[in-house]
Amino acid sequence: MKTETIQTAPAAVIIPLPSIVQRLDLAALFTNRQPLEIELGSGDGSFLAQCAGGHRDRNFIGVERLLGRLRKLDRKSSRLGLTNVRAVRIEAAYFLEYLLPPKTVEALHIYFPDPWPKRKHRKNRLLNQRFTHLARAALIPGGRVYMRTDDADYFAQMKSVFGTCPFFQEIPTPDELAGVLTDFERGFLKRGLQTLRLACQLTDS
C-alpha cells in the first residue's frame, strides 16, 4: 500500500491578537524554539524577509501599525517559504510593554522610525529614555538593540539616550547585518543620503 505524505500548511504570518492585555504565547506562535528577534516598524518587510531567509534557525516577529505593509511582509515570506516569521499589527511601544513576554528577545531592530522633526512633536519619538527600560525588560541578558536613521537630530537623541543609560553599552553593527537593507534605506542611498547606525548591548539582566 502506498503511504501518502500529508503536508501541514505553514502558519499564517499575520497573527490575530487573542488579547491586547495578555502576553503572547510564543510557543504557540512558532513550532521551533529558536532565538527570537523583533523588528519594530517593519515597513514593506524587505529587511525581515531577508534576515529570516538567511537565518532559518531564528524566529522573527515584525511589528507594524499599517496593514498594507504587513501584507507585503506576508507575501514576501510566503514566496520564500518562510516558517519562522510572524507579524503583529499594533503600536511598537505597547507591544513591548504589554504583549511581549519579558526576557525573551535576543535582538530588537528599529530602522528609520518616524523622526517627528518638529520640536513640539519630539515627545512622540519611539527611541527615548523610556524605551531603554522597555528594551531592557524585553531582552535576554546580552541582548542587542540595532537602530538606523537618516535624521541627524534623531540620531543624536538615540546616542544620548543609550549613552547615558547605565545598562547598555555601544557596540559595532556587524557587517553582515549592515548589508541587509530596508526599503527606506535603499531609497535614501539612491538619493545620496547617509545611513546613521547605532548598536547597543544590554550589560545586565
PABA-433238 format. One record per residue: residue in three letters; chain; x, y, z of N, C-alpha, C, O in turn. Coordinates in pm, 1 decimal. Layout:
BEGIN
REC residu chaine      n.X      n.Y      n.Z     ca.X     ca.Y     ca.Z      c.X      c.Y      c.Z      o.X      o.Y      o.Z
REC    ALA      A        X        Y        Z        X        Y        Z        X        Y        Z        X        Y        Z
...
This chain:
BEGIN
REC residu chaine      n.X      n.Y      n.Z     ca.X     ca.Y     ca.Z      c.X      c.Y      c.Z      o.X      o.Y      o.Z
REC    MET      A     84.1   -119.2      0.0      0.0      0.0      0.0     87.9    124.6      0.0    183.9    133.9     76.6
REC    LYS      A     55.4    217.5    -83.9    131.6    341.9    -92.2     88.6    436.7     19.3    -30.2    461.8     39.7
REC    THR      A    187.7    488.4     90.3    159.5    579.5    200.5    163.8    723.5    151.4    261.2    766.0     89.3
REC    GLU      A     60.6    796.1    179.0     55.4    936.3    138.0    120.1   1024.1    245.2    101.7   1004.0    365.3
REC    THR      A    196.2   1121.7    196.9    258.7   1216.9    287.8    167.7   1338.4    301.2    136.9   1405.8    202.9
REC    ILE      A    125.9   1364.7    422.8     38.0   1478.3    446.9    121.7   1598.6    488.4    191.4   1593.0    589.8
REC    GLN      A    116.2   1706.6    412.4    193.1   1826.4    442.3    106.6   1926.8    516.8     -6.1   1956.6    477.4
REC    THR      A    161.3   1976.7    623.1     90.0   2076.3    701.1    113.8   2214.1    642.4    228.1   2252.0    616.7
REC    ALA      A      7.8   2288.5    621.2     22.6   2423.7    566.5     95.1   2512.3    667.0     69.5   2502.9    787.1
REC    PRO      A    186.1   2599.1    619.3    255.8   2688.1    711.4    158.8   2780.9    781.5     56.1   2820.2    726.1
REC    ALA      A    193.4   2815.0    904.5    107.5   2905.1    981.0    102.0   3042.1    914.6    195.8   3082.9    846.1
REC    ALA      A     -8.7   3112.5    935.6    -23.3   3246.8    879.3     82.0   3339.2    939.3    115.1   3329.5   1057.5
REC    VAL      A    133.7   3428.4    856.3    235.2   3523.7    902.5    170.4   3629.5    991.3    218.7   3656.1   1101.4
REC    ILE      A     61.5   3689.8    944.2     -7.2   3792.4   1023.1    -96.1   3723.6   1125.1   -189.0   3651.3   1089.2
REC    ILE      A    -67.3   3746.5   1251.7   -140.6   3676.2   1355.8   -244.1   3768.5   1420.8   -212.1   3882.1   1455.8
REC    PRO      A   -367.0   3720.8   1437.1   -465.6   3798.9   1513.1   -432.4   3791.4   1661.2   -401.5   3684.0   1712.9
REC    LEU      A   -438.4   3902.7   1728.1   -407.4   3904.7   1870.2   -526.7   3851.4   1949.5   -635.6   3908.0   1940.5
REC    PRO      A   -509.2   3744.9   2026.5   -620.0   3693.3   2106.4   -660.2   3788.3   2217.9   -772.9   3783.4   2267.3
REC    SER      A   -566.3   3875.7   2257.7   -593.1   3971.5   2364.2   -494.0   4085.3   2351.7   -382.1   4066.4   2304.1
REC    ILE      A   -535.7   4204.4   2394.7   -441.6   4316.2   2398.0   -399.3   4347.7   2541.1   -337.9   4451.1   2567.5
REC    VAL      A   -432.7   4257.8   2632.4   -391.8   4276.3   2771.5   -315.8   4154.9   2825.8   -262.0   4160.1   2936.4
REC    GLN      A   -311.3   4046.1   2748.8   -237.1   3927.9   2790.8   -116.4   3908.1   2699.8   -122.4   3935.3   2579.8
REC    ARG      A     -8.5   3860.9   2757.8    114.8   3844.4   2681.6    104.6   3727.2   2585.0     32.6   3630.5   2609.6
REC    LEU      A    177.6   3737.7   2475.2    174.9   3635.5   2371.6    232.5   3503.9   2422.1    324.5   3501.6   2503.9
REC    ASP      A    177.4   3396.3   2372.6    231.1   3263.9   2396.9    324.0   3232.2   2279.0    278.7   3185.9   2174.3
REC    LEU      A    452.7   3257.3   2296.8    547.9   3240.9   2187.0    556.4   3096.3   2140.9    577.7   3070.5   2022.4
REC    ALA      A    540.2   3001.9   2232.3    545.9   2860.7   2195.3    432.7   2823.2   2100.1    446.7   2732.1   2018.5
REC    ALA      A    321.0   2893.8   2111.2    207.9   2867.0   2022.1    227.1   2932.5   1885.8    165.4   2890.4   1787.9
REC    LEU      A    311.0   3033.8   1878.5    333.6   3104.7   1752.3    432.2   3032.9   1662.3    416.5   3030.8   1540.2
REC    PHE      A    535.3   2973.2   1724.2    641.7   2911.7   1647.4    656.1   2765.0   1685.1    655.6   2729.3   1802.9
REC    THR      A    668.9   2681.0   1583.5    687.6   2538.1   1607.2    821.7   2511.1   1672.5    831.7   2428.5   1763.2
REC    ASN      A    924.7   2580.4   1626.6   1059.6   2557.9   1677.3   1095.5   2659.7   1784.8   1068.5   2778.8   1769.9
REC    ARG      A   1155.5   2612.8   1891.6   1207.4   2701.1   1995.7   1345.5   2748.6   1950.1   1443.3   2674.1   1956.8
REC    GLN      A   1351.8   2871.8   1904.1   1474.1   2928.5   1849.3   1490.7   3070.5   1902.0   1394.6   3130.1   1950.8
REC    PRO      A   1612.6   3125.7   1892.6   1631.5   3265.9   1931.9   1532.8   3356.0   1859.1   1502.8   3335.0   1741.6
REC    LEU      A   1482.9   3456.3   1930.2   1379.9   3545.9   1876.3   1436.2   3685.1   1852.1   1503.5   3742.0   1938.0
REC    GLU      A   1407.8   3739.3   1733.6   1441.9   3877.3   1700.9   1315.0   3949.3   1656.4   1226.2   3889.2   1595.9
REC    ILE      A   1307.7   4077.8   1686.9   1186.7   4155.9   1657.5   1224.0   4283.6   1585.5   1318.2   4352.7   1624.2
REC    GLU      A   1149.2   4314.9   1480.2   1164.7   4443.6   1412.0   1043.8   4530.1   1445.1    929.9   4492.4   1417.7
REC    LEU      A   1069.2   4644.3   1503.2    964.3   4739.8   1537.5    951.3   4840.1   1424.0   1039.1   4924.0   1403.8
REC    GLY      A    841.4   4830.9   1350.3    822.9   4912.0   1231.1    884.7   4840.7   1113.0    994.8   4875.3   1070.2
REC    SER      A    815.0   4740.9   1059.6    875.7   4652.1    960.3    862.9   4699.3    816.6    908.9   4630.2    725.6
REC    GLY      A    801.3   4815.6    792.9    794.1   4868.6    656.5    730.0   4768.7    562.4    626.4   4710.1    593.8
REC    ASP      A    792.8   4749.0    445.0    734.8   4655.6    348.1    786.4   4513.7    368.0    761.2   4425.7    285.8
REC    GLY      A    858.8   4491.9    477.8    905.1   4357.7    509.6   1034.7   4316.1    443.9   1076.9   4201.5    459.3
REC    SER      A   1100.2   4407.1    370.1   1222.7   4370.5    298.1   1331.3   4319.9    392.0   1390.9   4214.7    368.9
REC    PHE      A   1356.4   4396.1    498.4   1463.3   4357.9    591.0   1430.7   4226.7    659.7   1514.0   4136.2    664.0
REC    LEU      A   1310.8   4215.7    713.1   1275.2   4097.4    791.5   1276.7   3971.9    706.2   1324.1   3867.4    750.9
REC    ALA      A   1225.7   3980.5    584.8   1224.2   3863.5    496.8   1365.6   3819.2    462.0   1394.6   3699.6    458.5
REC    GLN      A   1454.3   3916.2    436.0   1593.3   3880.7    406.5   1660.1   3813.8    526.0   1726.7   3711.3    511.5
REC    CYS      A   1641.9   3872.2    643.9   1703.5   3817.2    764.3   1650.3   3678.0    795.4   1726.8   3586.4    825.4
REC    ALA      A   1519.6   3663.3    788.1   1458.8   3534.5    819.6   1498.3   3427.9    718.1   1515.7   3311.3    753.5
REC    GLY      A   1512.4   3467.9    591.9   1554.2   3373.2    489.7   1698.1   3327.9    507.5   1732.2   3213.1    479.0
REC    GLY      A   1782.4   3419.2    555.2   1922.3   3385.2    575.5   1951.0   3321.1    709.7   2059.2   3266.3    731.0
REC    HIS      A   1853.8   3327.6    801.1   1872.7   3271.6    935.9   1746.8   3194.3    975.7   1667.7   3239.1   1058.8
REC    ARG      A   1730.9   3079.3    915.4   1611.3   2999.4    943.9   1619.5   2930.6   1080.1   1524.2   2866.1   1123.8
REC    ASP      A   1733.0   2944.9   1146.0   1748.4   2892.5   1280.8   1709.3   2996.2   1386.0   1736.3   2978.5   1504.8
REC    ARG      A   1645.9   3103.5   1341.8   1596.7   3207.2   1432.0   1450.7   3237.8   1398.5   1406.6   3218.7   1285.2
REC    ASN      A   1377.3   3285.0   1497.6   1239.8   3328.8   1475.5   1234.5   3480.8   1473.1   1312.5   3547.4   1541.1
REC    PHE      A   1142.2   3535.4   1394.4   1130.8   3679.9   1377.0    985.2   3723.6   1387.9    894.8   3657.1   1337.4
REC    ILE      A    964.6   3836.5   1454.6    832.5   3899.2   1459.6    846.3   4041.9   1407.8    932.4   4117.2   1453.2
REC    GLY      A    761.6   4078.3   1313.3    754.6   4215.6   1264.1    634.9   4285.6   1327.5    524.0   4232.2   1327.5
REC    VAL      A    657.2   4403.5   1380.7    551.4   4482.0   1444.6    527.8   4606.7   1360.6    620.9   4683.0   1334.8
REC    GLU      A    405.4   4627.3   1318.5    374.2   4737.8   1227.4    228.3   4778.2   1245.3    141.9   4693.4   1267.6
REC    ARG      A    201.6   4907.3   1235.6     64.2   4955.0   1250.7    -16.0   4948.2   1121.8   -138.5   4936.5   1125.9
REC    LEU      A     51.4   4955.4   1007.0    -18.9   4962.8    879.2    -38.8   4823.6    819.7     57.8   4751.7    794.0
REC    LEU      A   -163.3   4787.1    798.6   -196.7   4653.8    750.0   -137.8   4628.3    611.6    -93.0   4517.2    583.3
REC    GLY      A   -137.3   4728.4    526.1    -83.6   4711.0    391.4     62.1   4668.9    392.7    104.0   4587.0    310.9
REC    ARG      A    139.4   4723.8    484.5    280.0   4685.1    495.8    294.3   4541.8    545.5    379.5   4466.9    497.8
REC    LEU      A    210.7   4504.4    641.4    216.8   4367.3    691.0    180.9   4267.0    581.7    236.6   4157.3    576.9
REC    ARG      A     89.1   4304.3    495.0     52.8   4214.3    385.0    168.8   4195.2    288.4    184.3   4087.7    230.5
REC    LYS      A    250.6   4299.0    270.6    370.3   4284.4    186.7    468.5   4186.6    250.8    528.0   4103.6    182.0
REC    LEU      A    485.2   4196.7    382.3    571.1   4102.1    452.7    515.6   3960.7    440.0    591.6   3865.5    422.2
REC    ASP      A    386.4   3946.9    448.8    321.0   3816.8    434.1    351.8   3757.3    297.0    387.0   3639.8    286.6
REC    ARG      A    338.6   3838.3    191.9    363.3   3788.2     55.9    510.0   3749.9     37.3    540.3   3645.7    -20.7
REC    LYS      A    600.2   3833.6     86.2    743.7   3803.3     74.0    777.7   3673.8    146.8    851.3   3590.1     94.5
REC    SER      A    724.2   3657.4    267.2    752.0   3537.2    345.5    696.9   3412.9    276.9    761.2   3307.9    276.3
REC    SER      A    579.0   3424.8    219.8    518.0   3311.3    150.4    599.5   3270.7     28.2    620.3   3151.9      3.7
REC    ARG      A    646.1   3370.3    -49.3    726.6   3339.7   -168.2    855.2   3267.1   -131.7    901.5   3180.6   -205.9
REC    LEU      A    912.9   3302.4    -17.1   1038.3   3241.5     26.3   1016.8   3113.5    106.7   1112.9   3046.3    144.0
REC    GLY      A    891.6   3080.3    133.1    862.3   2960.4    210.3    907.7   2969.1    354.7    949.9   2869.0    412.7
REC    LEU      A    899.4   3088.3    413.8    948.8   3108.7    549.2    845.1   3063.2    652.2    727.8   3099.8    644.6
REC    THR      A    889.6   2984.5    746.0    802.7   2940.6    855.3    843.8   3003.9    988.0    783.7   2975.9   1091.7
REC    ASN      A    945.2   3088.6    984.8    999.3   3148.5   1107.1    967.5   3296.9   1118.4   1038.7   3370.4   1186.8
REC    VAL      A    861.0   3341.6   1051.9    821.1   3482.6   1053.5    675.7   3494.9   1097.5    588.8   3421.5   1050.5
REC    ARG      A    650.5   3588.6   1188.3    514.8   3625.9   1225.6    506.7   3778.2   1225.4    609.0   3845.8   1235.7
REC    ALA      A    387.4   3831.4   1213.9    367.5   3975.6   1208.7    249.4   4014.8   1295.5    148.5   3944.4   1301.1
REC    VAL      A    263.2   4128.3   1363.2    160.4   4176.2   1454.4    127.5   4321.0   1419.1    217.1   4403.1   1399.2
REC    ARG      A     -1.6   4351.2   1411.8    -45.2   4487.2   1381.9    -79.4   4558.5   1512.8   -187.6   4540.2   1568.5
REC    ILE      A     13.8   4639.3   1560.1     -7.1   4713.4   1684.6    104.5   4816.5   1698.6    203.1   4812.1   1625.1
REC    GLU      A     89.2   4907.6   1791.6    190.3   5010.4   1816.5    309.6   4948.5   1888.6    293.2   4865.2   1977.7
REC    ALA      A    430.2   4990.3   1848.7    552.9   4922.8   1891.3    575.3   4926.4   2041.9    600.7   4822.4   2102.7
REC    ALA      A    566.4   5043.6   2102.7    593.6   5054.9   2245.8    492.3   4974.2   2326.8    528.3   4912.6   2427.2
REC    TYR      A    366.5   4974.0   2284.2    263.5   4896.4   2354.5    296.1   4747.4   2345.8    282.8   4674.2   2443.8
REC    PHE      A    338.7   4704.0   2228.1    374.1   4563.4   2210.3    484.4   4522.6   2307.1    475.3   4418.2   2371.5
REC    LEU      A    588.6   4605.1   2317.3    699.3   4572.9   2407.6    653.9   4568.6   2552.8    691.1   4478.1   2627.5
REC    GLU      A    573.8   4666.3   2592.4    539.9   4680.0   2733.3    436.2   4579.5   2780.8    444.8   4530.0   2893.2
REC    TYR      A    338.1   4548.7   2696.1    223.7   4472.2   2744.3    204.1   4334.4   2681.7    139.8   4249.0   2742.8
REC    LEU      A    257.2   4310.1   2562.4    227.1   4185.0   2493.8    344.6   4089.0   2484.5    324.8   3968.1   2472.2
REC    LEU      A    464.3   4140.2   2490.0    581.0   4054.8   2474.8    623.5   3997.6   2610.3    643.3   4073.4   2705.3
REC    PRO      A    637.9   3865.9   2620.5    688.5   3809.6   2746.6    827.5   3864.4   2777.2    909.8   3876.2   2686.4
REC    PRO      A    855.1   3897.5   2900.8    985.0   3955.8   2934.9   1099.8   3858.0   2916.5   1083.5   3736.5   2928.0
REC    LYS      A   1216.5   3914.7   2887.7   1341.6   3838.9   2876.8   1332.4   3726.3   2773.8   1374.0   3613.5   2800.3
REC    THR      A   1277.7   3757.9   2656.3   1261.6   3655.2   2553.1   1328.1   3690.8   2420.3   1332.2   3607.8   2329.5
REC    VAL      A   1379.6   3811.5   2407.7   1425.6   3860.6   2277.2   1577.6   3873.3   2273.4   1639.3   3927.3   2365.2
REC    GLU      A   1635.9   3822.8   2166.3   1780.4   3832.8   2150.1   1820.9   3965.0   2085.2   1926.8   4019.7   2116.2
REC    ALA      A   1736.9   4016.4   1995.1   1770.6   4141.4   1927.3   1644.3   4217.5   1889.8   1544.7   4159.0   1847.1
REC    LEU      A   1650.6   4349.0   1906.6   1547.1   4440.8   1860.0   1604.6   4521.4   1744.3   1716.6   4571.9   1752.6
REC    HIS      A   1527.9   4533.2   1636.7   1568.2   4611.2   1520.2   1471.2   4727.3   1504.0   1350.2   4706.6   1494.6
REC    ILE      A   1523.7   4849.3   1500.8   1440.4   4967.5   1480.7   1506.2   5051.7   1372.5   1606.2   5118.8   1397.8
REC    TYR      A   1450.4   5048.3   1252.1   1513.7   5112.6   1138.1   1424.6   5221.6   1079.1   1311.0   5197.6   1038.2
REC    PHE      A   1480.0   5340.5   1076.5   1414.2   5458.0   1018.5   1275.6   5483.4   1078.4   1177.2   5495.9   1005.5
REC    PRO      A   1268.7   5490.9   1211.6   1141.0   5526.9   1274.5   1104.9   5670.8   1241.8   1191.7   5749.7   1204.7
REC    ASP      A    979.5   5704.9   1255.2    932.6   5840.8   1227.5   1014.6   5939.3   1311.0   1015.3   5929.0   1433.7
REC    PRO      A   1084.1   6035.0   1247.2   1170.8   6126.3   1322.7   1096.6   6238.1   1395.8   1154.4   6305.2   1481.2
REC    TRP      A    968.7   6258.6   1362.8    894.3   6367.6   1426.2    983.2   6493.5   1434.8   1021.8   6534.1   1544.4
REC    PRO      A   1014.9   6553.9   1321.9   1117.1   6659.3   1319.6   1080.4   6789.1   1391.6   1169.0   6860.8   1438.1
REC    LYS      A    951.0   6820.1   1401.3    914.5   6944.1   1470.2    938.6   6929.8   1620.0    906.1   6826.9   1679.2
REC    ARG      A    995.3   7032.7   1680.5   1033.1   7026.5   1821.4    914.9   6989.5   1911.3    930.5   6912.6   2006.1
REC    LYS      A    798.3   7043.6   1881.7    682.1   7017.4   1967.1    633.0   6873.4   1955.5    555.5   6826.9   2039.1
REC    HIS      A    678.4   6802.6   1850.9    633.3   6664.7   1830.6    736.6   6562.2   1875.4    709.5   6442.3   1869.1
REC    ARG      A    853.5   6605.1   1920.1    960.8   6510.1   1950.5    926.7   6415.2   2064.6    986.6   6308.5   2077.8
REC    LYS      A    831.1   6454.3   2145.9    788.0   6365.8   2254.9    726.6   6237.3   2200.8    713.6   6139.1   2273.9
REC    ASN      A    688.6   6237.5   2072.5    627.9   6119.0   2011.4    730.8   6018.2   1959.8    693.8   5909.0   1916.6
REC    ARG      A    857.7   6053.1   1963.9    960.5   5962.9   1912.7    964.9   5833.1   1994.1    953.2   5833.7   2116.7
REC    LEU      A    982.1   5723.0   1922.3    986.4   5591.9   1988.5   1111.4   5576.8   2074.2   1104.8   5526.2   2186.2
REC    LEU      A   1225.5   5621.0   2021.2   1352.6   5598.9   2089.0   1382.6   5713.3   2184.3   1449.9   5810.4   2149.7
REC    ASN      A   1330.3   5698.7   2305.7   1350.1   5797.7   2410.8   1398.5   5725.6   2536.5   1425.2   5605.4   2532.7
REC    GLN      A   1409.7   5797.2   2646.0   1461.7   5737.0   2768.7   1374.6   5621.4   2817.1   1426.0   5522.3   2868.9
REC    ARG      A   1245.2   5633.7   2800.8   1154.5   5526.2   2844.0   1178.4   5399.8   2763.0   1164.2   5288.9   2814.5
REC    PHE      A   1214.7   5416.4   2636.6   1234.6   5299.7   2550.7   1346.0   5210.3   2603.8   1337.5   5088.1   2591.8
REC    THR      A   1449.9   5268.5   2662.2   1559.2   5186.0   2713.3   1509.6   5090.2   2821.5   1559.1   4978.0   2832.3
REC    HIS      A   1413.5   5133.0   2900.3   1357.6   5046.2   3004.3   1271.2   4935.8   2943.0   1272.5   4822.1   2990.2
REC    LEU      A   1195.9   4969.7   2837.7   1115.5   4868.7   2769.6   1205.2   4765.6   2702.7   1177.3   4645.7   2706.9
REC    ALA      A   1313.4   4812.8   2640.7   1406.5   4722.1   2575.3   1475.4   4632.4   2677.5   1492.1   4512.8   2653.9
REC    ARG      A   1515.0   4689.3   2790.0   1580.0   4611.4   2895.6   1488.1   4499.7   2944.7   1533.4   4387.8   2969.0
REC    ALA      A   1360.2   4529.7   2959.1   1265.4   4429.6   3006.3   1243.6   4318.9   2903.5   1217.3   4204.6   2940.7
REC    ALA      A   1254.1   4351.3   2775.4   1225.9   4254.4   2669.5   1343.6   4163.0   2638.4   1324.3   4046.8   2602.6
REC    LEU      A   1465.6   4214.8   2651.9   1584.2   4144.1   2604.9   1633.8   4039.2   2704.4   1619.1   4053.2   2825.8
REC    ILE      A   1692.5   3934.3   2648.7   1764.9   3838.3   2730.6   1896.9   3902.9   2773.0   1936.7   4002.5   2712.6
REC    PRO      A   1966.6   3850.1   2874.7   2098.3   3904.5   2910.2   2192.1   3904.1   2789.2   2205.9   3803.0   2720.4
REC    GLY      A   2255.0   4016.2   2764.9   2342.4   4028.9   2649.4   2270.7   4060.7   2520.0   2333.9   4067.4   2414.5
REC    GLY      A   2137.2   4080.8   2526.0   2059.5   4113.6   2407.3   2101.2   4247.5   2347.5   2166.0   4328.8   2413.3
REC    ARG      A   2063.2   4269.2   2222.3   2111.6   4386.7   2149.6   1996.9   4465.9   2087.3   1890.8   4412.0   2055.4
REC    VAL      A   2022.2   4595.8   2071.1   1929.7   4685.4   2002.4   2003.8   4745.1   1883.8   2109.0   4806.9   1900.1
REC    TYR      A   1948.4   4726.4   1764.6   2008.1   4779.8   1642.3   1918.0   4890.1   1587.8   1797.5   4870.4   1571.8
REC    MET      A   1976.6   5006.0   1559.3   1899.5   5122.3   1515.9   1962.8   5186.7   1392.4   2084.7   5185.1   1375.4
REC    ARG      A   1877.2   5243.7   1306.3   1923.6   5320.2   1190.5   1828.8   5437.4   1168.6   1709.2   5429.4   1196.6
REC    THR      A   1885.0   5545.5   1118.2   1804.4   5662.1   1081.1   1881.0   5743.6    978.1   2002.3   5729.2    962.7
REC    ASP      A   1808.2   5829.3    908.1   1873.6   5925.6    818.9   1867.5   6065.5    878.2   1917.6   6160.6    818.1
REC    ASP      A   1806.2   6078.8    996.3   1783.8   6208.8   1058.6   1892.4   6233.7   1164.4   1898.2   6163.3   1265.2
REC    ALA      A   1977.0   6332.5   1141.2   2091.2   6358.8   1229.8   2047.3   6397.0   1370.7   2110.9   6356.7   1468.1
REC    ASP      A   1940.3   6473.7   1382.5   1893.2   6513.5   1514.5   1841.1   6394.0   1593.3   1868.8   6380.3   1712.4
REC    TYR      A   1766.2   6308.1   1526.5   1715.5   6188.0   1592.7   1831.4   6096.4   1631.7   1829.6   6035.6   1738.7
REC    PHE      A   1931.9   6086.7   1544.6   2047.3   6003.8   1575.0   2118.5   6055.0   1700.3   2161.5   5976.3   1784.7
REC    ALA      A   2130.5   6187.7   1711.5   2192.4   6245.5   1831.0   2112.9   6209.4   1955.7   2170.3   6182.9   2061.3
REC    GLN      A   1980.0   6208.5   1942.9   1896.3   6169.6   2056.4   1916.9   6022.3   2092.2   1926.2   5987.5   2209.9
REC    MET      A   1923.9   5936.3   1990.9   1949.3   5794.8   2015.5   2081.0   5776.7   2091.2   2087.0   5703.7   2190.1
REC    LYS      A   2185.8   5843.5   2044.0   2317.7   5832.3   2106.9   2311.9   5880.5   2251.3   2372.0   5819.8   2339.8
REC    SER      A   2240.2   5988.8   2274.8   2230.7   6044.9   2409.4   2152.4   5952.2   2502.0   2193.9   5926.0   2615.0
REC    VAL      A   2039.0   5903.0   2452.9   1952.5   5817.8   2534.6   2025.4   5690.4   2578.0   2023.9   5654.1   2695.6
REC    PHE      A   2089.1   5623.5   2482.2   2157.7   5499.6   2515.4   2294.1   5524.7   2579.7   2341.5   5443.7   2659.3
REC    GLY      A   2356.9   5637.3   2544.8   2487.1   5667.6   2601.7   2481.7   5700.6   2749.3   2579.2   5679.3   2821.3
REC    THR      A   2369.0   5752.4   2795.2   2353.8   5786.2   2937.5   2282.2   5677.2   3015.5   2254.9   5693.3   3134.5
REC    CYS      A   2251.8   5567.1   2949.5   2179.9   5457.2   3014.5   2282.4   5360.9   3075.6   2368.8   5310.9   3003.7
REC    PRO      A   2275.0   5334.1   3204.7   2378.1   5253.3   3270.2   2375.6   5105.3   3235.0   2472.4   5034.8   3263.7
REC    PHE      A   2269.0   5056.0   3174.2   2263.6   4913.7   3147.0   2275.6   4878.8   2998.8   2245.6   4766.2   2958.9
REC    PHE      A   2319.2   4974.6   2917.2   2351.3   4946.5   2776.9   2490.0   5001.3   2744.5   2532.3   5103.3   2798.8
REC    GLN      A   2559.8   4931.5   2655.1   2685.3   4984.0   2605.4   2686.2   4976.0   2452.5   2630.5   4883.0   2394.2
REC    GLU      A   2748.9   5073.0   2389.2   2753.2   5077.1   2243.7   2848.0   4971.1   2190.5   2955.4   4948.6   2246.3
REC    ILE      A   2807.3   4906.0   2081.5   2887.9   4804.7   2014.3   2883.8   4831.1   1863.7   2795.8   4903.6   1817.3
REC    PRO      A   2975.9   4774.7   1786.7   2970.7   4792.2   1640.4   2852.7   4716.0   1580.9   2812.6   4611.4   1631.9
REC    THR      A   2798.3   4769.7   1473.1   2697.9   4696.1   1396.3   2769.7   4592.9   1310.2   2858.2   4629.8   1233.0
REC    PRO      A   2735.0   4465.5   1320.5   2802.1   4363.0   1238.7   2789.9   4394.5   1089.5   2686.0   4442.0   1043.6
REC    ASP      A   2896.0   4367.7   1015.2   2896.4   4396.6    871.4   2785.6   4321.9    799.1   2722.2   4376.5    708.8
REC    GLU      A   2761.9   4197.2    838.5   2657.6   4117.8    772.8   2521.4   4183.5    789.9   2441.9   4189.1    696.1
REC    LEU      A   2495.4   4232.7    909.1   2367.2   4296.8    935.8   2356.1   4429.6    862.2   2250.6   4461.8    807.6
REC    ALA      A   2464.0   4506.4    860.6   2463.0   4635.9    792.6   2435.1   4620.9    642.8   2384.5   4712.9    578.6
REC    GLY      A   2468.9   4504.0    588.5   2447.1   4481.3    446.1   2305.1   4444.8    409.5   2271.8   4438.9    291.1
REC    VAL      A   2220.5   4420.1    508.1   2078.8   4389.7    482.0   2002.0   4520.7    488.1   1987.5   4579.2    595.5
REC    LEU      A   1952.9   4566.9    374.5   1892.6   4699.4    365.0   1740.8   4694.1    373.9   1678.0   4597.6    330.4
REC    THR      A   1682.8   4799.0    430.9   1537.9   4813.8    432.1   1494.2   4883.6    303.6   1577.2   4934.0    228.0
REC    ASP      A   1363.8   4886.2    279.9   1313.1   4956.5    162.5   1343.1   5105.6    170.8   1379.5   5167.2     70.6
REC    PHE      A   1327.9   5164.9    291.2   1358.8   5305.8    308.0   1506.7   5332.8    281.0   1542.0   5432.5    218.0
REC    GLU      A   1591.3   5244.3    328.4   1735.2   5265.7    316.2   1779.7   5264.2    170.7   1863.7   5345.0    131.0
REC    ARG      A   1725.4   5174.9     92.3   1760.9   5172.3    -49.9   1723.7   5303.7   -116.8   1798.3   5355.6   -199.8
REC    GLY      A   1607.1   5357.3    -79.6   1565.5   5485.5   -136.3   1656.2   5598.7    -94.0   1690.8   5685.0   -174.8
REC    PHE      A   1695.3   5598.8     34.0   1784.5   5703.7     82.9   1919.8   5697.8     13.7   1975.3   5801.6    -22.4
REC    LEU      A   1973.6   5578.0     -5.2   2104.7   5563.5    -67.4   2103.0   5610.1   -212.4   2200.1   5668.7   -260.3
REC    LYS      A   1992.8   5584.1   -282.1   1981.1   5632.0   -420.0   1983.9   5783.5   -427.2   2029.2   5840.9   -526.3
REC    ARG      A   1935.0   5848.8   -321.3   1933.2   5995.1   -316.0   2060.3   6051.8   -253.0   2072.1   6173.0   -234.7
REC    GLY      A   2154.2   5965.0   -220.2   2279.8   6009.8   -164.7   2274.5   6045.7    -18.1   2362.8   6115.5     31.7
REC    LEU      A   2171.4   5998.7     53.0   2157.9   6029.1    195.3   2230.3   5923.9    278.6   2227.9   5805.1    246.6
REC    GLN      A   2293.5   5968.4    384.1   2373.0   5879.6    467.4   2285.8   5804.2    566.9   2192.5   5860.1    624.5
REC    THR      A   2317.4   5676.6    586.1   2252.4   5597.2    689.2   2334.1   5606.0    817.3   2453.7   5576.8    817.1
REC    LEU      A   2270.5   5645.6    925.5   2335.7   5655.5   1055.9   2294.5   5534.0   1137.5   2175.5   5506.1   1152.7
REC    ARG      A   2393.0   5462.0   1190.1   2365.4   5335.7   1260.0   2414.5   5341.9   1404.0   2516.7   5403.6   1434.3
REC    LEU      A   2339.7   5277.0   1491.1   2378.5   5263.4   1630.8   2339.0   5124.1   1677.9   2228.6   5077.4   1650.1
REC    ALA      A   2429.2   5058.5   1749.0   2400.4   4927.6   1808.0   2441.6   4930.9   1954.4   2547.7   4983.2   1988.5
REC    CYS      A   2357.7   4874.8   2040.9   2385.2   4875.2   2184.5   2352.1   4737.5   2241.5   2259.3   4670.5   2196.1
REC    GLN      A   2429.5   4696.8   2341.4   2412.1   4566.0   2403.8   2375.1   4581.8   2550.3   2429.5   4666.8   2620.9
REC    LEU      A   2282.2   4499.0   2594.6   2242.5   4500.0   2734.4   2354.8   4440.5   2819.0   2402.4   4330.2   2792.2
REC    THR      A   2395.8   4513.7   2919.9   2508.9   4470.3   3001.7   2466.4   4409.8   3134.8   2550.5   4359.4   3209.3
REC    ASP      A   2337.6   4414.0   3165.6   2289.3   4347.6   3285.3   2159.3   4277.4   3252.3   2108.9   4289.8   3140.7
REC    SER      A   2104.6   4204.2   3347.1   1981.7   4129.2   3323.0   1863.5   4189.7   3396.1   1752.0   4138.4   3386.3
